Amino acid sequence: MKASRLATAGLAAALLGALVAVAPASAAPEAAPQTATCVTDPATPKRQFRAMWISSVVNIDWPTKASQTAPDRIAAQQAEYRGWLDLAQKLNHNAVVVQVRPTADAFWPSAYEPWSEYLTGVRGQDPGWDPLAFLVAESHKRNLEFHAWFNPYRVSMPAPGGAGADISKLAPNHPARQHPDWVFAYPPAGVAGSRLYYNPGIPAVREFVQTAMMDAVSRYDIDGVHFDDYFYPYPSGSWQVPDDATFAEFNRGFTNKADWRRDNINLLVQEMNSKIKSAKPWVKFGVSPFGIWRNKSADPNGSDTTGSQSYDIISADTRTWVKNEWIDYVVPQLYWYIGQYPAADYARLVPWWAETVRGTRVQLYIGQADYKSGEPAYGPYWMNPNELSNHLTLNRSYPEVLGNVHFSAVQVRANRLGATDIYATEHYSRPALVPAMPHLPSAPLLAPVITDVQRQDDGVRLSWRQPADGAGPFGTATSYAIYRLDGAGRADACDLADASNLVATVRGTAGDVQSWVDTTAEAGTAYTYHVTALDRVWNEGPASPARFVR
């Protein structure tokens, strides 16, 4: 062992020993080191990413169109968002994925792009507050990770609700009006569904959209950057993307336009990851692609499917992004049922994605189609209230699947057929920690010391301190995990191996003393508590010495 490590270990032991020495005499011994192989309950995993997409485009989830005309619009929109966080907490989610740049606009005061019309109903109108600052702060109060969801290239939505292909209907200060050569209409203007896109083949465009998104990364305390599945536009009829001139000017030596388009998107992903990590190494970068990369009939590395291929139709070579580790996580949109569906069977795609991430540091979460549940138009399989829960059960067979993201918030809340209640009861009954990412920077955390435990009218109040928090070589505790065991005694390592005894995770607050009230504690029942510290990327330190309450 190197001398520096010996010094660090000695300091840690001294600090912890000193704090334990002054802890109240009722403190129980520290939980035993975890050396045994523990049998855990797959229904209560200790770590699992759980989130819902909160979509702002055309006011799908938040904010609502009704809020735009509310007497106090800001208060109404803030109350709506807190309601989504209430739902996330009720379902034991640990993250939210919120769309903050839906159409080359901004939910924050950006120097690069106009205010989003979905805040006020008017393109470019200042809403009078900073929504992104509020969204991040409120999410963190609930100890929910905040992933800022950006759409890189979409500029407008179809008319009549959106600007369609008419640049003059964009906000007066929109960059597309200043650089009309940066955009194209697809399908062509005058065709139903036409809208504007930034041209991914123009280097200045790629640089600009990265700069616009990095403005939010640099200025706000977000936990993740999230792209959805929109890169080149999805095909519409027989219309072709109008980029012949762009290819001629910026082909970089490519002779095949399809390969060049894929490389344009590869560059976007690779460069964005590099910029994020250079600015804030702890910020995660994830993409939620269309669920099929390629079919096996087209590529031996493809999946046993026959549906549309993102590699070909939208120039998204997602497998390459994973294999090159240009992203930290991937959330394929597996919006199909389990069953005899050759085009895209959920049960065939999950193992393909599991194999794809295997051996990489990229984490796999699955995008779930809550919007299809209970909707007859999607067929009889989706009229089964257990379909979504069955998806999550199937996921347990693949250890690479580390979580789920549900589309979208209004559909989760709708709970058609009681499907949300079913999967929440069967799979999200306990809190869970966000999966750690060992490749992100971290520093060791010491064990918290519980300084007081008191029964009061509304439950049991715990108070604790975090030794050497952020001092010297030690990490900073961003949040804490609280474990509760029935009765008294020394906790076995396996008692903390899954979430069966995890009662909460709570955000750290300013000051030396942290506290939390266990409102679920039953009067007359004896409990033993442990607290662990978590850094901002959810690495967990050792458990505190236990405290017993009668």
C-alpha positions as CSV (number, residue, x, y, z in Angstrom):
1,M,0.0,0.0,0.0
2,K,1.3,3.5,-0.9
3,A,2.1,5.9,1.9
4,S,-0.5,8.4,0.7
5,R,-3.1,5.7,1.0
6,L,-1.9,4.7,4.5
7,A,-2.1,8.3,5.6
8,T,-5.7,8.6,4.2
9,A,-6.7,5.4,5.9
10,G,-5.2,6.5,9.2
11,L,-7.0,9.9,9.0
12,A,-10.3,8.2,8.3
13,A,-9.9,5.8,11.2
14,A,-8.9,8.6,13.5
15,L,-11.9,10.8,12.5
16,L,-14.4,7.9,12.7
17,G,-12.9,6.7,16.0
18,A,-13.2,10.1,17.5
19,L,-16.8,10.6,16.4
20,V,-17.9,7.2,17.6
21,A,-16.2,7.8,20.9
22,V,-18.3,10.8,21.6
23,A,-21.5,9.2,20.3
24,P,-24.2,8.4,22.8
25,A,-23.7,5.2,24.7
26,S,-26.8,3.6,23.2
27,A,-25.2,3.4,19.8
28,A,-25.0,-0.2,18.6
29,P,-22.0,-1.7,16.8
30,E,-21.4,-0.8,13.2
31,A,-22.9,-3.1,10.6
32,A,-20.6,-6.0,9.8
33,P,-18.6,-5.8,6.6
34,Q,-20.3,-7.3,3.6
35,T,-18.2,-10.4,2.8
36,A,-21.0,-13.0,2.6
37,T,-22.9,-13.8,-0.5
38,C,-26.4,-12.5,0.2
39,V,-29.6,-13.8,-1.1
40,T,-31.6,-10.7,-2.2
41,D,-35.2,-10.2,-3.2
42,P,-35.4,-9.3,-6.9
43,A,-38.6,-7.4,-6.2
44,T,-36.7,-5.0,-3.9
45,P,-33.4,-4.3,-5.6
46,K,-31.1,-1.9,-3.8
47,R,-30.2,-0.1,-7.0
48,Q,-32.6,0.5,-9.9
49,F,-33.0,3.6,-12.1
50,R,-36.7,4.6,-12.0
51,A,-38.1,7.6,-13.8
52,M,-40.8,9.0,-16.1
53,W,-40.4,11.3,-19.0
54,I,-42.0,14.7,-18.4
55,S,-42.6,16.1,-21.9
56,S,-43.1,19.7,-22.6
57,V,-43.5,19.7,-26.4
58,V,-47.1,20.7,-27.4
59,N,-47.7,20.8,-23.6
60,I,-48.0,17.0,-23.3
61,D,-47.2,16.7,-19.6
62,W,-45.8,20.0,-18.2
63,P,-46.7,22.8,-18.3
64,T,-50.3,22.4,-19.3
65,K,-51.8,24.7,-21.9
66,A,-54.4,25.7,-19.2
67,S,-51.6,27.0,-17.0
68,Q,-50.6,29.6,-19.7
69,T,-53.8,31.5,-19.1
70,A,-54.0,31.0,-15.3
71,P,-54.4,34.2,-13.2
72,D,-51.0,33.4,-11.7
73,R,-49.3,31.5,-14.4
74,I,-46.0,31.0,-12.6
75,A,-47.6,29.7,-9.4
76,A,-49.8,27.4,-11.5
77,Q,-46.9,25.9,-13.4
78,Q,-44.9,25.5,-10.3
79,A,-47.8,23.7,-8.5
80,E,-48.2,21.4,-11.5
81,Y,-44.5,20.5,-11.4
82,R,-44.6,19.8,-7.7
83,G,-47.6,17.5,-8.5
84,W,-45.4,15.4,-10.8
85,L,-42.7,15.2,-8.2
86,D,-45.4,14.0,-5.7
87,L,-46.3,11.2,-8.1
88,A,-42.6,10.3,-8.6
89,Q,-42.1,10.0,-4.9
90,K,-45.3,8.0,-4.5
91,L,-44.0,5.5,-7.0
92,N,-40.6,5.3,-5.4
93,H,-38.9,6.8,-8.5
94,N,-35.4,8.3,-8.0
95,A,-35.1,10.5,-11.1
96,V,-37.1,12.7,-13.6
97,V,-36.3,13.2,-17.2
98,V,-37.7,16.7,-18.2
99,Q,-37.8,18.2,-21.6
100,V,-36.2,21.6,-21.5
101,R,-35.3,22.2,-25.2
102,P,-38.2,20.7,-27.2
103,T,-37.9,22.8,-30.4
104,A,-34.6,24.6,-30.6
105,D,-35.9,26.8,-27.8
106,A,-35.2,27.1,-24.0
107,F,-36.8,26.7,-20.6
108,W,-34.1,29.0,-19.2
109,P,-32.8,32.5,-20.1
110,S,-30.6,31.4,-22.9
111,A,-28.3,33.8,-24.8
112,Y,-28.5,31.4,-27.8
113,E,-32.1,30.5,-28.3
114,P,-35.6,32.0,-27.6
115,W,-37.9,31.2,-24.8
116,S,-40.1,28.2,-25.4
117,E,-43.6,28.9,-26.5
118,Y,-44.8,26.1,-24.3
119,L,-44.3,28.3,-21.2
120,T,-46.5,31.2,-22.2
121,G,-48.2,30.2,-25.5
122,V,-46.1,32.8,-27.4
123,R,-42.9,32.0,-29.1
124,G,-40.0,33.8,-27.6
125,Q,-41.9,35.5,-24.8
126,D,-40.1,35.9,-21.5
127,P,-42.1,34.0,-18.9
128,G,-40.9,36.2,-16.0
129,W,-39.0,33.5,-14.2
130,D,-36.3,30.8,-14.6
131,P,-38.1,27.5,-15.0
132,L,-35.0,25.4,-15.3
133,A,-33.6,26.7,-12.0
134,F,-36.9,25.8,-10.3
135,L,-37.1,22.4,-11.9
136,V,-33.7,21.4,-10.7
137,A,-34.0,22.8,-7.2
138,E,-37.4,21.2,-6.6
139,S,-36.3,17.8,-7.9
140,H,-33.2,17.9,-5.7
141,K,-35.3,18.7,-2.6
142,R,-37.0,15.4,-3.2
143,N,-33.6,13.7,-3.8
144,L,-34.6,13.0,-7.4
145,E,-31.9,13.1,-10.1
146,F,-32.7,15.7,-12.7
147,H,-32.0,14.7,-16.3
148,A,-32.3,17.6,-18.7
149,W,-33.9,16.3,-21.9
150,F,-32.8,18.1,-25.1
151,N,-33.9,17.6,-28.7
152,P,-30.8,18.5,-30.8
153,Y,-32.2,19.3,-34.3
154,R,-36.0,19.8,-34.3
155,V,-36.9,23.5,-34.8
156,S,-40.7,23.5,-35.2
157,M,-43.8,21.5,-34.9
158,P,-46.4,21.1,-37.7
159,A,-49.0,23.8,-38.4
160,P,-51.5,24.9,-37.4
161,G,-50.4,24.6,-33.8
162,G,-46.7,25.0,-34.6
163,A,-44.7,27.2,-37.0
164,G,-44.6,24.3,-39.5
165,A,-42.2,25.2,-42.4
166,D,-42.7,28.9,-42.1
167,I,-39.5,30.5,-40.7
168,S,-41.3,33.8,-40.3
169,K,-43.5,32.3,-37.6
170,L,-40.6,31.5,-35.4
171,A,-39.6,33.8,-32.6
172,P,-38.1,37.1,-33.9
173,N,-34.7,36.3,-32.4
174,H,-34.6,32.7,-33.5
175,P,-31.2,31.6,-34.9
176,A,-33.0,29.9,-37.8
177,R,-34.3,33.3,-39.0
178,Q,-30.7,34.7,-38.8
179,H,-29.3,31.6,-40.6
180,P,-32.1,30.3,-42.9
181,D,-29.4,28.2,-44.7
182,W,-29.1,26.1,-41.4
183,V,-32.6,24.6,-41.7
184,F,-34.6,22.5,-44.1
185,A,-38.3,21.7,-44.2
186,Y,-39.3,18.0,-44.0
187,P,-41.7,16.9,-45.5
188,P,-41.5,19.8,-48.0
189,A,-43.4,23.0,-47.3
190,G,-47.1,22.7,-48.2
191,V,-47.2,19.0,-47.3
192,A,-49.1,17.9,-44.2
193,G,-46.9,17.5,-41.2
194,S,-44.1,19.7,-42.6
195,R,-41.8,21.2,-40.0
196,L,-38.3,22.7,-39.8
197,Y,-35.1,20.9,-38.7
198,Y,-31.6,22.1,-38.2
199,N,-29.4,20.4,-40.9
200,P,-27.1,17.9,-39.1
201,G,-24.7,17.9,-42.0
202,I,-23.6,21.5,-41.5
203,P,-20.6,21.7,-39.1
204,A,-21.6,25.1,-37.8
205,V,-25.1,23.8,-36.9
206,R,-23.6,20.9,-35.0
207,E,-21.3,23.3,-33.1
208,F,-24.2,25.7,-32.4
209,V,-26.6,23.1,-31.0
210,Q,-23.9,21.8,-28.7
211,T,-23.1,25.3,-27.5
212,A,-26.8,26.0,-26.9
213,M,-27.3,22.8,-24.8
214,M,-24.0,23.2,-23.0
215,D,-25.2,26.6,-21.8
216,A,-27.7,24.7,-19.6
217,V,-25.1,22.1,-18.5
218,S,-22.6,24.8,-17.4
219,R,-25.1,27.1,-15.6
220,Y,-27.4,24.6,-13.9
221,D,-26.9,21.8,-11.4
222,I,-28.3,19.1,-13.6
223,D,-27.4,15.4,-13.1
224,G,-27.8,14.2,-16.7
225,V,-28.1,15.3,-20.3
226,H,-30.7,13.3,-22.2
227,F,-31.4,12.9,-25.9
228,D,-34.5,11.2,-27.3
229,D,-34.7,9.4,-30.7
230,Y,-35.0,12.4,-33.0
231,F,-31.9,12.9,-35.1
232,Y,-32.5,12.9,-38.8
233,P,-36.2,13.1,-39.4
234,Y,-38.3,9.9,-39.5
235,P,-39.2,9.1,-43.2
236,S,-42.5,10.5,-44.4
237,G,-43.9,8.8,-47.5
238,S,-41.4,8.9,-50.3
239,W,-40.0,12.4,-49.5
240,Q,-36.2,12.6,-49.3
241,V,-34.3,14.7,-46.8
242,P,-33.1,17.7,-48.9
243,D,-29.4,17.6,-48.2
244,D,-27.7,16.9,-51.5
245,A,-26.0,20.3,-51.5
246,T,-24.9,19.9,-48.0
247,F,-23.4,16.5,-48.8
248,A,-21.6,18.0,-51.8
249,E,-20.1,20.7,-49.6
250,F,-19.4,18.9,-46.3
251,N,-18.9,15.3,-47.2
252,R,-15.5,14.9,-45.4
253,G,-14.5,12.4,-48.1
254,F,-17.6,10.2,-47.7
255,T,-18.9,8.9,-51.0
256,N,-22.0,7.2,-49.5
257,K,-24.6,9.7,-48.1
258,A,-26.1,7.2,-45.6
259,D,-22.7,6.6,-44.0
260,W,-22.0,10.4,-44.0
261,R,-25.3,11.1,-42.2
262,R,-24.6,8.4,-39.6
263,D,-21.2,10.0,-39.1
264,N,-22.8,13.4,-38.6
265,I,-24.8,12.0,-35.7
266,N,-21.9,10.0,-34.4
267,L,-19.9,13.3,-34.2
268,L,-22.8,15.0,-32.4
269,V,-22.9,12.3,-29.8
270,Q,-19.1,11.9,-29.4
271,E,-18.5,15.6,-29.2
272,M,-21.4,16.3,-26.8
273,N,-20.1,13.6,-24.5
274,S,-16.6,15.1,-24.5
275,K,-17.9,18.6,-23.8
276,I,-20.1,17.5,-21.0
277,K,-17.3,15.6,-19.3
278,S,-14.8,18.4,-19.8
279,A,-17.2,20.9,-18.1
280,K,-18.7,18.7,-15.4
281,P,-17.2,15.1,-15.3
282,W,-20.0,13.9,-13.0
283,V,-22.9,14.8,-15.4
284,K,-24.3,11.7,-17.1
285,F,-25.0,11.5,-20.8
286,G,-27.8,9.2,-22.0
287,V,-29.8,8.6,-25.2
288,S,-33.2,7.0,-25.6
289,P,-33.1,5.6,-29.1
290,F,-35.8,3.8,-31.2
291,G,-35.8,0.3,-29.9
292,I,-34.4,-1.5,-33.0
293,W,-30.8,-0.8,-34.2
294,R,-30.8,-3.2,-37.1
295,N,-32.6,-6.5,-37.9
296,K,-30.6,-9.7,-38.1
297,S,-31.6,-10.1,-41.7
298,A,-29.7,-6.9,-42.5
299,D,-26.8,-7.3,-40.1
300,P,-25.6,-10.4,-38.2
301,N,-25.2,-8.2,-35.1
302,G,-28.8,-7.1,-35.3
303,S,-31.8,-8.3,-33.3
304,D,-34.3,-11.0,-34.2
305,T,-36.9,-8.5,-35.5
306,T,-38.3,-7.2,-38.8
307,G,-39.3,-3.6,-37.8
308,S,-37.9,-0.3,-38.8
309,Q,-34.2,0.2,-38.2
310,S,-32.8,3.3,-36.6
311,Y,-29.5,2.8,-38.2
312,D,-31.1,3.2,-41.6
313,I,-34.1,5.4,-41.2
314,I,-32.9,8.1,-38.8
315,S,-29.1,7.6,-39.2
316,A,-28.7,6.6,-35.5
317,D,-25.9,4.0,-35.1
318,T,-26.8,3.4,-31.4
319,R,-24.8,0.2,-31.2
320,T,-21.6,2.1,-32.1
321,W,-22.3,4.7,-29.4
322,V,-22.6,1.9,-26.8
323,K,-19.5,0.0,-27.9
324,N,-17.4,3.1,-28.0
325,E,-18.8,4.2,-24.7
326,W,-19.7,7.7,-25.9
327,I,-22.7,7.6,-23.6
328,D,-23.2,6.7,-20.0
329,Y,-26.6,5.1,-20.3
330,V,-29.0,4.0,-23.0
331,V,-32.8,3.8,-22.8
332,P,-34.1,1.9,-25.9
333,Q,-37.8,2.6,-26.4
334,L,-39.1,-0.9,-26.3
335,Y,-42.7,0.1,-26.9
336,W,-43.9,-3.4,-27.9
337,Y,-45.7,-6.2,-26.1
338,I,-44.4,-9.6,-25.1
339,G,-45.8,-12.1,-27.5
340,Q,-45.8,-13.4,-31.1
341,Y,-44.9,-10.2,-32.8
342,P,-42.0,-10.8,-35.3
343,A,-41.6,-7.2,-36.1
344,A,-40.5,-6.3,-32.5
345,D,-41.2,-8.6,-29.6
346,Y,-40.3,-7.1,-26.3
347,A,-39.0,-10.5,-25.1
348,R,-36.6,-10.6,-28.1
349,L,-35.3,-7.1,-27.8
350,V,-34.4,-7.0,-24.1
351,P,-31.8,-9.8,-24.4
352,W,-30.4,-8.1,-27.5
353,W,-29.9,-4.8,-25.7
354,A,-28.5,-6.7,-22.7
355,E,-25.9,-8.4,-24.9
356,T,-25.1,-5.1,-26.6
357,V,-24.2,-3.3,-23.3
358,R,-22.5,-6.4,-21.8
359,G,-18.8,-5.7,-21.3
360,T,-19.2,-2.0,-21.6
361,R,-19.6,0.6,-18.9
362,V,-22.9,1.8,-20.5
363,Q,-25.9,1.2,-18.3
364,L,-29.1,-0.1,-19.8
365,Y,-32.5,1.1,-18.8
366,I,-35.7,0.2,-20.7
367,G,-38.2,2.8,-22.1
368,Q,-41.7,1.6,-21.2
369,A,-44.9,2.4,-23.2
370,D,-47.3,3.4,-20.5
371,Y,-49.1,5.4,-23.1
372,K,-50.3,2.1,-24.8
373,S,-51.6,0.5,-21.6
374,G,-55.4,0.2,-21.6
375,E,-55.7,1.8,-25.1
376,P,-57.7,-0.5,-27.4
377,A,-56.2,1.0,-30.5
378,Y,-52.9,-0.7,-29.7
379,G,-54.4,-4.2,-29.7
380,P,-55.5,-6.8,-27.2
381,Y,-52.1,-7.4,-25.5
382,W,-52.2,-3.8,-24.2
383,M,-55.6,-4.5,-22.7
384,N,-53.9,-6.8,-20.2
385,P,-53.4,-4.8,-17.0
386,N,-50.3,-6.9,-16.2
387,E,-48.5,-6.2,-19.5
388,L,-46.2,-3.5,-18.1
389,S,-45.5,-5.4,-14.9
390,N,-44.7,-8.5,-17.0
391,H,-42.1,-6.4,-18.8
392,L,-40.4,-5.5,-15.5
393,T,-40.5,-9.1,-14.4
394,L,-38.9,-10.3,-17.6
395,N,-36.2,-7.6,-17.1
396,R,-35.1,-9.4,-13.9
397,S,-33.7,-12.3,-16.0
398,Y,-31.1,-9.9,-17.5
399,P,-28.7,-8.4,-14.9
400,E,-27.7,-5.8,-17.4
401,V,-31.1,-4.2,-17.2
402,L,-30.7,-1.6,-14.4
403,G,-34.0,0.3,-14.6
404,N,-36.9,1.7,-16.5
405,V,-38.2,5.1,-17.8
406,H,-41.9,5.4,-18.4
407,F,-43.5,7.4,-21.2
408,S,-45.0,9.7,-20.2
409,A,-46.0,11.4,-17.0
410,V,-49.7,11.9,-17.9
411,Q,-49.9,8.3,-18.9
412,V,-48.3,7.1,-15.7
413,R,-50.8,9.2,-13.7
414,A,-53.7,7.9,-15.8
415,N,-53.2,4.4,-14.4
416,R,-55.5,2.9,-17.0
417,L,-56.6,-0.6,-16.0
418,G,-54.7,0.0,-12.8
419,A,-51.5,-0.9,-14.6
420,T,-49.4,1.7,-12.8
421,D,-50.6,0.4,-9.5
422,I,-49.8,-3.1,-10.4
423,Y,-46.2,-2.6,-11.5
424,A,-45.5,-0.1,-8.7
425,T,-46.7,-2.7,-6.1
426,E,-44.9,-5.6,-7.7
427,H,-41.6,-3.8,-8.6
428,Y,-41.3,-0.4,-6.9
429,S,-42.6,-1.2,-3.4
430,R,-39.4,0.1,-1.7
431,P,-37.1,3.0,-2.5
432,A,-34.0,2.3,-4.6
433,L,-30.7,3.9,-5.1
434,V,-29.7,5.1,-8.6
435,P,-27.1,2.7,-10.0
436,A,-23.6,3.9,-9.4
437,M,-21.3,4.5,-12.4
438,P,-17.8,3.6,-11.3
439,H,-16.2,5.4,-14.2
440,L,-17.4,8.8,-13.0
441,P,-15.1,10.6,-10.5
442,S,-15.6,9.9,-6.8
443,A,-13.8,10.1,-3.5
444,P,-14.3,8.0,-0.4
445,L,-17.1,8.8,2.1
446,L,-16.9,8.1,5.8
447,A,-19.7,6.5,7.8
448,P,-22.2,9.0,9.2
449,V,-22.6,9.1,13.0
450,I,-26.2,9.1,14.3
451,T,-26.1,11.6,17.2
452,D,-29.7,11.4,18.3
453,V,-32.9,9.3,17.8
454,Q,-36.2,10.5,19.4
455,R,-39.8,9.4,19.3
456,Q,-42.2,12.3,18.7
457,D,-45.8,12.6,17.7
458,D,-45.2,12.3,14.0
459,G,-42.7,9.4,14.1
460,V,-39.1,8.9,14.9
461,R,-36.6,11.7,14.4
462,L,-33.0,10.8,13.5
463,S,-30.1,13.3,13.6
464,W,-26.6,12.6,12.3
465,R,-23.4,14.2,11.3
466,Q,-21.1,13.4,8.3
467,P,-17.4,13.2,9.3
468,A,-14.9,15.0,7.1
469,D,-17.6,16.0,4.6
470,G,-15.8,17.2,1.5
471,A,-12.6,17.7,3.5
472,G,-9.2,16.7,2.2
473,P,-9.4,13.4,0.3
474,F,-13.0,12.7,1.3
475,G,-16.0,13.0,-0.8
476,T,-19.0,15.2,-0.2
477,A,-22.3,13.6,0.9
478,T,-25.0,14.8,-1.4
479,S,-27.7,12.6,0.1
480,Y,-28.2,9.8,2.6
481,A,-29.8,6.4,2.6
482,I,-31.7,5.4,5.8
483,Y,-32.2,1.7,6.7
484,R,-34.6,0.5,9.4
485,L,-34.6,-3.0,10.9
486,D,-37.2,-4.3,13.4
487,G,-35.9,-4.9,16.9
488,A,-32.4,-4.4,18.3
489,G,-29.1,-6.0,17.5
490,R,-26.2,-6.0,15.2
491,A,-27.1,-5.6,11.6
492,D,-25.8,-8.3,9.2
493,A,-24.3,-7.1,6.0
494,C,-27.0,-8.9,4.1
495,D,-29.6,-6.8,5.9
496,L,-28.4,-3.9,3.7
497,A,-27.8,-5.8,0.5
498,D,-31.2,-5.1,-1.0
499,A,-33.9,-2.5,-0.4
500,S,-36.1,-4.6,2.0
501,N,-34.9,-2.4,4.9
502,L,-34.3,0.8,3.0
503,V,-37.0,3.3,4.1
504,A,-35.8,6.5,2.4
505,T,-33.1,8.5,0.7
506,V,-33.0,12.2,1.6
507,R,-31.1,15.1,0.3
508,G,-28.4,16.6,2.4
509,T,-29.0,20.1,3.8
510,A,-26.7,22.9,4.8
511,G,-25.1,22.7,8.2
512,D,-23.3,20.1,10.2
513,V,-26.4,18.3,11.6
514,Q,-28.7,16.4,9.3
515,S,-32.1,15.2,10.4
516,W,-35.1,13.3,9.1
517,V,-38.4,12.0,10.5
518,D,-39.6,8.5,9.9
519,T,-43.3,9.1,9.7
520,T,-43.9,5.4,8.9
521,A,-42.5,4.2,12.3
522,E,-45.2,2.5,14.3
523,A,-45.8,3.5,17.9
524,G,-44.7,0.8,20.4
525,T,-42.4,-1.0,17.9
526,A,-38.6,-1.1,18.5
527,Y,-36.3,-0.3,15.6
528,T,-32.6,-0.2,14.7
529,Y,-31.5,2.5,12.2
530,H,-28.4,2.8,10.0
531,V,-27.5,5.8,7.8
532,T,-25.1,5.8,4.8
533,A,-23.8,8.7,2.8
534,L,-24.2,9.0,-0.9
535,D,-22.2,11.2,-3.2
536,R,-23.8,13.0,-6.2
537,V,-23.3,10.0,-8.4
538,W,-24.8,7.6,-5.8
539,N,-21.6,5.9,-4.6
540,E,-22.5,4.7,-1.1
541,G,-20.1,4.9,1.9
542,P,-20.1,2.5,4.9
543,A,-23.0,2.2,7.2
544,S,-23.2,4.2,10.4
545,P,-23.0,2.6,13.8
546,A,-26.6,1.5,14.5
547,R,-29.0,3.3,16.8
548,F,-31.8,1.6,18.6
549,V,-35.1,3.2,19.6
550,R,-37.7,1.6,21.8
